Structures are given as C-alpha cells and as structure tokens.
Amino acid sequence: MKLKNVLIVVKDIEKSKRFYHDLFGLDVVLDNDGNIILTEGLVLQEEKYWKEFLGKDIILKNNSCELYFEESDIEGFVEKLEKYYPDVHYVNRLMVHSWGQKVARFYDPDGNLIEVGTPM
C-alpha cells in the first residue's frame, strides 16, 4: 500500500488553484468538478462537497496538520509570497531553528497551515 494523495478543503477552488500554482508551481492533473488533483499529489476539494460527504461542519484553521514544502531559496520564496499575497496570515515569519533550518509558516486562503523550509 502507498499514500497517493493529501486532500485539503477549500471554499473557492479557482482561488486555491491559483494560490498553489503561483507559489508552488503545482498544476492541475485532473479536474473532477469540485475535486482537483494537482501535481505532487495535492487534492483540492470544494467545501460544499466535503461537507456533504461528512455531514458535519468544516473547522477552518484547526491547526491539526500542515502541508510542508522545501525551498532552497526561501528568501526569494517569501518575497514572492508577499508580492502575490500581501495579506498572507503568518504563523511565524521567516525564522531559523536551532538546528539551522530556515522556515516560514502561514495559512493558505482557507486556513490550511503551510510550512516552507530549507532542505535539511
């Protein structure tokens, strides 16, 4: 068995598709009307469908998981993030951990937590 995808819930699938393409270069692999698979295995699911499947409310910014990306030029990435999305909500701006890794944590437009760090 192998893990194929990670799914996150989004309110506006077009906005989220742009966000993940603009910042991370992810492209659409498959578009199934409210369920989009992007390169690298990230799936965007429209909130209304997810809510229907679960029969429960969606809790945004629940801080129970994060998407993790690595980027060698993290300073350049942060510049791009702030240029394209100046109102981004940071958990922590660019910082350096005690072990030397640089990271930034922020939310996507729907409150999904993202960490971008330099390769270890």
DRENTORKOL-3810 file (N, C-alpha, C; in nm, 4 decimals):
REM DRENTORKOL-3810
@n.u->0.0838; n.v->-0.1169; n.w->0.0000; ca.u->0.0000; ca.v->0.0000; ca.w->0.0000; c.u->0.0887; c.v->0.1236; c.w->0.0000
@n.u->0.0412; n.v->0.2307; n.w->-0.0660; ca.u->0.1157; ca.v->0.3563; ca.w->-0.0627; c.u->0.0189; c.v->0.4733; c.w->-0.0577
@n.u->0.0638; n.v->0.5788; n.w->0.0045; ca.u->-0.0154; ca.v->0.7011; ca.w->0.0117; c.u->-0.0143; c.v->0.7669; c.w->-0.1252
@n.u->-0.1320; n.v->0.7965; n.w->-0.1786; ca.u->-0.1427; ca.v->0.8556; ca.w->-0.3118; c.u->-0.1612; c.v->1.0068; c.w->-0.3091
@n.u->-0.2462; n.v->1.0553; n.w->-0.2204; ca.u->-0.2797; ca.v->1.1969; ca.w->-0.2208; c.u->-0.3030; c.v->1.2479; c.w->-0.0791
@n.u->-0.2972; n.v->1.3809; n.w->-0.0675; ca.u->-0.3397; ca.v->1.4512; ca.w->0.0525; c.u->-0.4465; c.v->1.5493; c.w->0.0075
@n.u->-0.5616; n.v->1.5490; n.w->0.0744; ca.u->-0.6742; ca.v->1.6320; ca.w->0.0363; c.u->-0.6925; c.v->1.7437; c.w->0.1381
@n.u->-0.7125; n.v->1.8645; n.w->0.0871; ca.u->-0.7471; ca.v->1.9769; ca.w->0.1735; c.u->-0.8777; c.v->2.0378; c.w->0.1239
@n.u->-0.9528; n.v->2.0938; n.w->0.2157; ca.u->-1.0818; ca.v->2.1529; ca.w->0.1851; c.u->-1.0635; c.v->2.3015; c.w->0.1587
@n.u->-1.1286; n.v->2.3505; n.w->0.0525; ca.u->-1.1187; ca.v->2.4918; ca.w->0.0146; c.u->-1.2572; c.v->2.5465; c.w->-0.0185
@n.u->-1.2746; n.v->2.6753; n.w->0.0051; ca.u->-1.4028; ca.v->2.7394; ca.w->-0.0254; c.u->-1.4137; c.v->2.7747; c.w->-0.1741
@n.u->-1.3091; n.v->2.8310; n.w->-0.2297; ca.u->-1.3081; ca.v->2.8771; ca.w->-0.3687; c.u->-1.1981; c.v->2.8013; c.w->-0.4423
@n.u->-1.2364; n.v->2.7021; n.w->-0.5177; ca.u->-1.1388; ca.v->2.6132; ca.w->-0.5803; c.u->-1.0523; c.v->2.6861; c.w->-0.6827
@n.u->-1.1069; n.v->2.7819; n.w->-0.7531; ca.u->-1.0288; ca.v->2.8568; ca.w->-0.8525; c.u->-0.9230; c.v->2.9429; c.w->-0.7832
@n.u->-0.9616; n.v->3.0073; n.w->-0.6758; ca.u->-0.8675; ca.v->3.0893; ca.w->-0.5979; c.u->-0.7553; c.v->3.0014; c.w->-0.5426
@n.u->-0.7903; n.v->2.8860; n.w->-0.4896; ca.u->-0.6902; ca.v->2.7949; ca.w->-0.4339; c.u->-0.6006; c.v->2.7368; c.w->-0.5419
@n.u->-0.6575; n.v->2.7077; n.w->-0.6557; ca.u->-0.5791; ca.v->2.6562; ca.w->-0.7684; c.u->-0.4723; c.v->2.7587; c.w->-0.8088
@n.u->-0.5109; n.v->2.8860; n.w->-0.8157; ca.u->-0.4153; ca.v->2.9932; ca.w->-0.8473; c.u->-0.3080; c.v->3.0042; c.w->-0.7394
@n.u->-0.3504; n.v->3.0008; n.w->-0.6128; ca.u->-0.2579; ca.v->3.0129; ca.w->-0.4994; c.u->-0.1493; c.v->2.9059; c.w->-0.5077
@n.u->-0.1884; n.v->2.7813; n.w->-0.5233; ca.u->-0.0904; ca.v->2.6720; ca.w->-0.5246; c.u->-0.0079; c.v->2.6698; c.w->-0.6524
@n.u->-0.0624; n.v->2.7239; n.w->-0.7605; ca.u->0.0175; ca.v->2.7358; ca.w->-0.8828; c.u->0.1158; c.v->2.8524; c.w->-0.8710
@n.u->0.0663; n.v->2.9692; n.w->-0.8280; ca.u->0.1506; ca.v->3.0890; ca.w->-0.8168; c.u->0.2714; c.v->3.0657; c.w->-0.7265
@n.u->0.2471; n.v->3.0055; n.w->-0.6116; ca.u->0.3538; ca.v->2.9939; ca.w->-0.5111; c.u->0.4371; c.v->2.8670; c.w->-0.5235
@n.u->0.3752; n.v->2.7573; n.w->-0.5588; ca.u->0.4445; ca.v->2.6282; ca.w->-0.5547; c.u->0.4594; c.v->2.5623; c.w->-0.6919
@n.u->0.4032; n.v->2.6247; n.w->-0.7953; ca.u->0.4159; ca.v->2.5702; ca.w->-0.9305; c.u->0.3352; c.v->2.4434; c.w->-0.9532
@n.u->0.2346; n.v->2.4180; n.w->-0.8692; ca.u->0.1533; ca.v->2.2975; ca.w->-0.8854; c.u->0.0514; c.v->2.3182; c.w->-0.9975
@n.u->0.0408; n.v->2.2205; n.w->-1.0839; ca.u->-0.0510; ca.v->2.2259; ca.w->-1.1976; c.u->-0.1620; c.v->2.1228; c.w->-1.1817
@n.u->-0.2712; n.v->2.1440; n.w->-1.2517; ca.u->-0.3851; ca.v->2.0529; ca.w->-1.2482; c.u->-0.3525; c.v->1.9263; c.w->-1.3258
@n.u->-0.3714; n.v->1.8132; n.w->-1.2600; ca.u->-0.3561; ca.v->1.6826; ca.w->-1.3238; c.u->-0.4927; c.v->1.6318; c.w->-1.3665
@n.u->-0.5937; n.v->1.6507; n.w->-1.2797; ca.u->-0.7286; ca.v->1.6027; ca.w->-1.3055; c.u->-0.8278; c.v->1.6964; c.w->-1.2388
@n.u->-0.9323; n.v->1.7349; n.w->-1.3129; ca.u->-1.0365; ca.v->1.8230; ca.w->-1.2607; c.u->-1.1688; c.v->1.7480; c.w->-1.2670
@n.u->-1.2210; n.v->1.7124; n.w->-1.1496; ca.u->-1.3471; ca.v->1.6381; ca.w->-1.1416; c.u->-1.4561; c.v->1.7214; c.w->-1.0749
@n.u->-1.4808; n.v->1.8410; n.w->-1.1271; ca.u->-1.5910; ca.v->1.9237; ca.w->-1.0789; c.u->-1.5935; c.v->1.9357; c.w->-0.9272
@n.u->-1.5096; n.v->2.0218; n.w->-0.8747; ca.u->-1.5046; ca.v->2.0444; ca.w->-0.7306; c.u->-1.4046; c.v->1.9577; c.w->-0.6584
@n.u->-1.3313; n.v->1.8778; n.w->-0.7329; ca.u->-1.2292; ca.v->1.7892; ca.w->-0.6769; c.u->-1.1131; c.v->1.7908; c.w->-0.7767
@n.u->-1.0076; n.v->1.8642; n.w->-0.7431; ca.u->-0.8965; ca.v->1.8834; ca.w->-0.8361; c.u->-0.7709; c.v->1.8198; c.w->-0.7799
@n.u->-0.7073; n.v->1.7377; n.w->-0.8610; ca.u->-0.5791; ca.v->1.6795; ca.w->-0.8232; c.u->-0.4696; c.v->1.7631; c.w->-0.8880
@n.u->-0.3756; n.v->1.8085; n.w->-0.8056; ca.u->-0.2618; ca.v->1.8862; ca.w->-0.8528; c.u->-0.1372; c.v->1.7987; c.w->-0.8563
@n.u->-0.0354; n.v->1.8442; n.w->-0.9273; ca.u->0.0918; ca.v->1.7739; ca.w->-0.9265; c.u->0.1407; c.v->1.7645; c.w->-0.7828
@n.u->0.2251; n.v->1.6699; n.w->-0.7550; ca.u->0.2778; ca.v->1.6389; ca.w->-0.6218; c.u->0.1743; c.v->1.5735; c.w->-0.5318
@n.u->0.0537; n.v->1.5433; n.w->-0.5856; ca.u->-0.0451; ca.v->1.4680; ca.w->-0.5091; c.u->-0.1363; c.v->1.5475; c.w->-0.4195
@n.u->-0.1355; n.v->1.6795; n.w->-0.4315; ca.u->-0.2252; ca.v->1.7610; ca.w->-0.3500; c.u->-0.3627; c.v->1.7652; c.w->-0.4162
@n.u->-0.4666; n.v->1.7389; n.w->-0.3373; ca.u->-0.6039; ca.v->1.7425; ca.w->-0.3875; c.u->-0.6772; c.v->1.8576; c.w->-0.3197
@n.u->-0.7464; n.v->1.9368; n.w->-0.4016; ca.u->-0.8320; ca.v->2.0441; ca.w->-0.3516; c.u->-0.9763; c.v->1.9970; c.w->-0.3638
@n.u->-1.0480; n.v->1.9988; n.w->-0.2528; ca.u->-1.1883; ca.v->1.9566; ca.w->-0.2500; c.u->-1.2729; c.v->2.0756; c.w->-0.2082
@n.u->-1.3733; n.v->2.1098; n.w->-0.2890; ca.u->-1.4609; ca.v->2.2210; ca.w->-0.2530; c.u->-1.5368; c.v->2.1897; c.w->-0.1250
@n.u->-1.5444; n.v->2.2899; n.w->-0.0387; ca.u->-1.6048; ca.v->2.2734; ca.w->0.0925; c.u->-1.7452; c.v->2.2143; c.w->0.0862
@n.u->-1.8267; n.v->2.2606; n.w->-0.0074; ca.u->-1.9658; ca.v->2.2131; ca.w->-0.0111; c.u->-1.9735; c.v->2.0624; c.w->-0.0341
@n.u->-1.8827; n.v->2.0071; n.w->-0.1136; ca.u->-1.8839; ca.v->1.8628; ca.w->-0.1375; c.u->-1.8334; c.v->1.7869; c.w->-0.0147
@n.u->-1.7285; n.v->1.8385; n.w->0.0462; ca.u->-1.6715; ca.v->1.7743; ca.w->0.1647; c.u->-1.7736; c.v->1.7735; c.w->0.2786
@n.u->-1.8427; n.v->1.8852; n.w->0.2949; ca.u->-1.9452; ca.v->1.8971; ca.w->0.3982; c.u->-2.0573; c.v->1.7955; c.w->0.3731
@n.u->-2.0927; n.v->1.7794; n.w->0.2470; ca.u->-2.1960; ca.v->1.6829; ca.w->0.2092; c.u->-2.1507; c.v->1.5396; c.w->0.2404
@n.u->-2.0245; n.v->1.5081; n.w->0.2079; ca.u->-1.9716; ca.v->1.3741; ca.w->0.2344; c.u->-1.9704; c.v->1.3440; c.w->0.3837
@n.u->-1.9236; n.v->1.4406; n.w->0.4624; ca.u->-1.9092; ca.v->1.4199; ca.w->0.6064; c.u->-2.0383; c.v->1.4375; c.w->0.6839
@n.u->-2.1215; n.v->1.5277; n.w->0.6358; ca.u->-2.2415; ca.v->1.5617; ca.w->0.7118; c.u->-2.2085; c.v->1.6403; c.w->0.8368
@n.u->-2.0958; n.v->1.7095; n.w->0.8349; ca.u->-2.0510; ca.v->1.7870; ca.w->0.9503; c.u->-1.9977; c.v->1.9219; c.w->0.9040
@n.u->-1.9880; n.v->2.0159; n.w->0.9987; ca.u->-1.9298; ca.v->2.1463; ca.w->0.9688; c.u->-1.7795; c.v->2.1328; c.w->0.9466
@n.u->-1.7259; n.v->2.2209; n.w->0.8661; ca.u->-1.5824; ca.v->2.2263; ca.w->0.8401; c.u->-1.5215; c.v->2.3246; c.w->0.9392
@n.u->-1.4129; n.v->2.2860; n.w->1.0031; ca.u->-1.3464; ca.v->2.3729; ca.w->1.1005; c.u->-1.2177; c.v->2.4259; c.w->1.0378
@n.u->-1.2205; n.v->2.5533; n.w->0.9998; ca.u->-1.1040; ca.v->2.6145; ca.w->0.9378; c.u->-1.0003; c.v->2.6505; c.w->1.0438
@n.u->-0.8762; n.v->2.6611; n.w->1.0009; ca.u->-0.7644; ca.v->2.6953; ca.w->1.0897; c.u->-0.7631; c.v->2.6081; c.w->1.2145
@n.u->-0.7814; n.v->2.4778; n.w->1.1948; ca.u->-0.7853; ca.v->2.3889; ca.w->1.3107; c.u->-0.6457; c.v->2.3520; c.w->1.3603
@n.u->-0.5426; n.v->2.3865; n.w->1.2842; ca.u->-0.4036; ca.v->2.3692; ca.w->1.3276; c.u->-0.3676; c.v->2.2249; c.w->1.3644
@n.u->-0.4342; n.v->2.1297; n.w->1.3029; ca.u->-0.4066; ca.v->1.9900; ca.w->1.3366; c.u->-0.3125; c.v->1.9226; c.w->1.2372
@n.u->-0.2812; n.v->1.9906; n.w->1.1290; ca.u->-0.1854; ca.v->1.9361; ca.w->1.0322; c.u->-0.1312; c.v->2.0510; c.w->0.9475
@n.u->-0.0283; n.v->2.0212; n.w->0.8704; ca.u->0.0257; ca.v->2.1235; ca.w->0.7810; c.u->0.0771; c.v->2.0585; c.w->0.6540
@n.u->0.0810; n.v->2.1372; n.w->0.5486; ca.u->0.1483; ca.v->2.0978; ca.w->0.4254; c.u->0.2907; c.v->2.1483; c.w->0.4368
@n.u->0.3871; n.v->2.0628; n.w->0.4055; ca.u->0.5274; ca.v->2.1000; ca.w->0.4190; c.u->0.5934; c.v->2.0988; c.w->0.2819
@n.u->0.6580; n.v->2.2091; n.w->0.2477; ca.u->0.7316; ca.v->2.2234; ca.w->0.1226; c.u->0.8755; c.v->2.2607; c.w->0.1554
@n.u->0.9678; n.v->2.2217; n.w->0.0683; ca.u->1.1068; ca.v->2.2634; ca.w->0.0839; c.u->1.1455; c.v->2.3549; c.w->-0.0309
@n.u->1.2263; n.v->2.4552; n.w->0.0018; ca.u->1.2715; ca.v->2.5533; ca.w->-0.0965; c.u->1.4107; c.v->2.6010; c.w->-0.0587
@n.u->1.5062; n.v->2.5856; n.w->-0.1492; ca.u->1.6437; ca.v->2.6303; ca.w->-0.1232; c.u->1.6517; c.v->2.7818; c.w->-0.1114
@n.u->1.5835; n.v->2.8523; n.w->-0.2020; ca.u->1.5840; ca.v->2.9984; ca.w->-0.1992; c.u->1.4631; c.v->3.0479; c.w->-0.1202
@n.u->1.4661; n.v->3.0274; n.w->0.0100; ca.u->1.3490; ca.v->3.0604; ca.w->0.0916; c.u->1.3257; c.v->3.2112; c.w->0.1004
@n.u->1.4326; n.v->3.2897; n.w->0.0979; ca.u->1.4144; ca.v->3.4357; ca.w->0.0997; c.u->1.3410; c.v->3.4802; c.w->-0.0266
@n.u->1.3782; n.v->3.4235; n.w->-0.1408; ca.u->1.3091; ca.v->3.4535; ca.w->-0.2668; c.u->1.1641; c.v->3.4090; c.w->-0.2623
@n.u->1.1398; n.v->3.2930; n.w->-0.2004; ca.u->1.0027; ca.v->3.2445; ca.w->-0.1874; c.u->0.9188; c.v->3.3412; c.w->-0.1041
@n.u->0.9721; n.v->3.3869; n.w->0.0083; ca.u->0.8981; ca.v->3.4785; ca.w->0.0958; c.u->0.8695; c.v->3.6095; c.w->0.0222
@n.u->0.9643; n.v->3.6576; n.w->-0.0565; ca.u->0.9398; ca.v->3.7782; ca.w->-0.1374; c.u->0.8234; c.v->3.7552; c.w->-0.2334
@n.u->0.8230; n.v->3.6392; n.w->-0.3004; ca.u->0.7150; ca.v->3.6064; ca.w->-0.3943; c.u->0.5818; c.v->3.5953; c.w->-0.3205
@n.u->0.5819; n.v->3.5300; n.w->-0.2057; ca.u->0.4604; ca.v->3.5161; ca.w->-0.1245; c.u->0.4026; c.v->3.6529; c.w->-0.0911
@n.u->0.4870; n.v->3.7429; n.w->-0.0449; ca.u->0.4395; ca.v->3.8752; ca.w->-0.0040; c.u->0.4024; c.v->3.9635; c.w->-0.1225
@n.u->0.4621; n.v->3.9375; n.w->-0.2381; ca.u->0.4261; ca.v->4.0125; ca.w->-0.3592; c.u->0.2880; c.v->3.9696; c.w->-0.4092
@n.u->0.2663; n.v->3.8369; n.w->-0.4219; ca.u->0.1390; ca.v->3.7859; ca.w->-0.4743; c.u->0.0267; c.v->3.7886; c.w->-0.3708
@n.u->0.0622; n.v->3.7694; n.w->-0.2450; ca.u->-0.0377; ca.v->3.7591; ca.w->-0.1384; c.u->0.0044; c.v->3.8449; c.w->-0.0190
@n.u->-0.0026; n.v->3.9780; n.w->-0.0350; ca.u->0.0462; ca.v->4.0693; ca.w->0.0693; c.u->-0.0301; c.v->4.0592; c.w->0.2013
@n.u->-0.1507; n.v->4.0062; n.w->0.1990; ca.u->-0.2295; ca.v->3.9945; ca.w->0.3214; c.u->-0.2180; c.v->3.8561; c.w->0.3853
@n.u->-0.1163; n.v->3.7805; n.w->0.3458; ca.u->-0.0989; ca.v->3.6454; ca.w->0.3992; c.u->-0.0945; c.v->3.6495; c.w->0.5519
@n.u->-0.1579; n.v->3.5505; n.w->0.6140; ca.u->-0.1599; ca.v->3.5422; ca.w->0.7599; c.u->-0.0494; c.v->3.4460; c.w->0.8034
@n.u->0.0544; n.v->3.5018; n.w->0.8628; ca.u->0.1679; ca.v->3.4226; ca.w->0.9091; c.u->0.1390; c.v->3.3605; c.w->1.0455
@n.u->0.1891; n.v->3.2403; n.w->1.0656; ca.u->0.2004; ca.v->3.1815; ca.w->1.1984; c.u->0.3356; c.v->3.2253; c.w->1.2534
@n.u->0.4387; n.v->3.2105; n.w->1.1710; ca.u->0.5682; ca.v->3.2715; ca.w->1.2012; c.u->0.6339; c.v->3.3120; c.w->1.0702
@n.u->0.6860; n.v->3.4319; n.w->1.0721; ca.u->0.7616; ca.v->3.4799; ca.w->0.9568; c.u->0.8918; c.v->3.4017; c.w->0.9487
@n.u->0.9694; n.v->3.4282; n.w->0.8473; ca.u->1.0948; ca.v->3.3558; ca.w->0.8271; c.u->1.1780; c.v->3.3579; c.w->0.9553
@n.u->1.2158; n.v->3.2383; n.w->0.9992; ca.u->1.2947; ca.v->3.2228; ca.w->1.1216; c.u->1.3958; c.v->3.1105; c.w->1.1001
@n.u->1.4882; n.v->3.0986; n.w->1.1926; ca.u->1.5891; ca.v->2.9926; ca.w->1.1854; c.u->1.5775; c.v->2.9072; c.w->1.3111
@n.u->1.5563; n.v->2.7769; n.w->1.2912; ca.u->1.5522; ca.v->2.6837; ca.w->1.4044; c.u->1.6930; c.v->2.6650; c.w->1.4611
@n.u->1.7008; n.v->2.6119; n.w->1.5815; ca.u->1.8301; ca.v->2.5901; ca.w->1.6477; c.u->1.9203; c.v->2.4967; c.w->1.5675
@n.u->1.8625; n.v->2.4113; n.w->1.4844; ca.u->1.9420; ca.v->2.3180; ca.w->1.4025; c.u->1.9805; c.v->2.3770; c.w->1.2678
@n.u->1.9468; n.v->2.5059; n.w->1.2444; ca.u->1.9926; ca.v->2.5766; ca.w->1.1258; c.u->1.8948; c.v->2.5841; c.w->1.0095
@n.u->1.7838; n.v->2.5158; n.w->1.0188; ca.u->1.6859; ca.v->2.5199; ca.w->0.9100; c.u->1.6045; c.v->2.6486; c.w->0.9165
@n.u->1.5909; n.v->2.7145; n.w->0.7999; ca.u->1.5071; ca.v->2.8332; ca.w->0.7893; c.u->1.3663; c.v->2.7882; c.w->0.7505
@n.u->1.2652; n.v->2.8464; n.w->0.8162; ca.u->1.1266; ca.v->2.8109; ca.w->0.7881; c.u->1.0362; c.v->2.9326; c.w->0.8008
@n.u->0.9242; n.v->2.9244; n.w->0.7311; ca.u->0.8146; ca.v->3.0205; ca.w->0.7468; c.u->0.6863; c.v->2.9387; c.w->0.7487
@n.u->0.5923; n.v->2.9787; n.w->0.8344; ca.u->0.4623; ca.v->2.9118; ca.w->0.8411; c.u->0.3532; c.v->3.0165; c.w->0.8211
@n.u->0.2540; n.v->2.9773; n.w->0.7431; ca.u->0.1444; ca.v->3.0684; ca.w->0.7116; c.u->0.0229; c.v->2.9868; c.w->0.6697
@n.u->-0.0904; n.v->3.0552; n.w->0.6581; ca.u->-0.2141; ca.v->2.9898; ca.w->0.6159; c.u->-0.2419; c.v->3.0186; c.w->0.4688
@n.u->-0.2994; n.v->2.9208; n.w->0.4015; ca.u->-0.3491; ca.v->2.9458; ca.w->0.2661; c.u->-0.4797; c.v->3.0245; c.w->0.2794
@n.u->-0.5433; n.v->3.0629; n.w->0.1699; ca.u->-0.6655; ca.v->3.1444; ca.w->0.1796; c.u->-0.7790; c.v->3.0796; c.w->0.2596
@n.u->-0.7737; n.v->2.9475; n.w->0.2802; ca.u->-0.8803; ca.v->2.8776; ca.w->0.3515; c.u->-0.8403; c.v->2.8330; c.w->0.4911
@n.u->-0.7252; n.v->2.8762; n.w->0.5380; ca.u->-0.6846; ca.v->2.8434; ca.w->0.6727; c.u->-0.6082; c.v->2.7121; c.w->0.6857
@n.u->-0.5663; n.v->2.6537; n.w->0.5733; ca.u->-0.4818; ca.v->2.5347; ca.w->0.5781; c.u->-0.3390; c.v->2.5794; c.w->0.6078
@n.u->-0.2771; n.v->2.5178; n.w->0.7068; ca.u->-0.1445; ca.v->2.5565; ca.w->0.7520; c.u->-0.0371; c.v->2.5038; c.w->0.6567
@n.u->0.0566; n.v->2.5909; n.w->0.6226; ca.u->0.1654; ca.v->2.5566; ca.w->0.5313; c.u->0.2970; c.v->2.5938; c.w->0.5982
@n.u->0.3949; n.v->2.5055; n.w->0.5843; ca.u->0.5320; ca.v->2.5364; ca.w->0.6258; c.u->0.6204; c.v->2.5221; c.w->0.5033
@n.u->0.7075; n.v->2.6209; n.w->0.4846; ca.u->0.8108; ca.v->2.6135; ca.w->0.3813; c.u->0.9440; c.v->2.6236; c.w->0.4528
@n.u->1.0283; n.v->2.5259; n.w->0.4277; ca.u->1.1591; ca.v->2.5231; ca.w->0.4929; c.u->1.2690; c.v->2.4937; c.w->0.3948
@n.u->1.3904; n.v->2.5270; n.w->0.4348; ca.u->1.5052; ca.v->2.4936; ca.w->0.3519; c.u->1.5331; c.v->2.3431; c.w->0.3678
@n.u->1.5863; n.v->2.2808; n.w->0.2633; ca.u->1.6159; ca.v->2.1369; ca.w->0.2709; c.u->1.7134; c.v->2.1063; c.w->0.3843
@n.u->1.6954; n.v->1.9941; n.w->0.4460; ca.u->1.7827; ca.v->1.9502; ca.w->0.5557; c.u->1.8838; c.v->1.8490; c.w->0.5028
END
